[in-house]
């Protein structure tokens, strides 16, 4: 699995958290769409199919750990 840029991951996690808070305070169709878009992007970036797994994998990547890969690969970067 290729390892995404930590700056991009951190930015997406921050955006996801901000949108979740904003949506909880006041739901709007625009925020819902943005939240869905950010959630999808996090899933694609982390190679997952659900937002909870994507967040866990993103957190592990930022912490420097290798999150488990559902395909059984090591999670090592090709840029090693």
N, C-alpha and C positions, 0 to 999 in steps of 0.2 A: 504494500500500500504506500502510495506517495504521502508524504507528510505535508499538510498545508502550512502556509506562512502563519506563525503565531500572531502576528499583528492583525491579520485578516480574521483569524479565529476570535481573538479578543474583541475586535470591533463588532463582529456579528453577535457574540454573546452579550455584549453591552447593549446593542440595539434590541436584541430579543428581550432582555430584562426590562429595558425602558418601555418597550411596547406592551409587555405584559402588565406592567404597573399602570400605564396610561389606559389600557383597555379595561382593567379592573376598576379604575376610578370612573371612567365614562366610556361605554362601548360606542364605537362608531364603525360604520362599514369600511371607511378608509383605513383605520387602525387594524381592523380585522384582516384586511387584504395585505397590509404591510407585514403583519405578524405571520400570516401564512407564507408570504414570500421569504421572510427571514428564516422561518422554520424549515422551509424546503431547501434553502441554500445551505443551512447548517447540516442538514441530512446529506445532501449531495457532497459537501466538502469533507464530511467525516465518513462517508461510505455507509451510512445507516439508513434505516427505513422509518424510524420514529424519533420524535424530538427529544424524548427523555434519554434515549440511547445516544443521540447526537450530542446532547449536553454533557453526558458522562464522558464520552470519548473526547470531546473538545477540552473538558477540564483535565483529563489525563494527559492530553497532548501538551497543554500549557504547563502542567506540573512536571513535564519531562519524562513521564512514564509512557509506556506503550500500552494502549488500551487493547483489550482482546479483539481479535479480528474474526468475524464470523466465517471467513473463508479459510481460516487456519493459517494465514500467513503471519510472518513475524512482526509486521508493522514497522520494519526498518525502512528508512529513507533510501532512495536510490542515489541520493547525493552524498552518501557516506564517505 
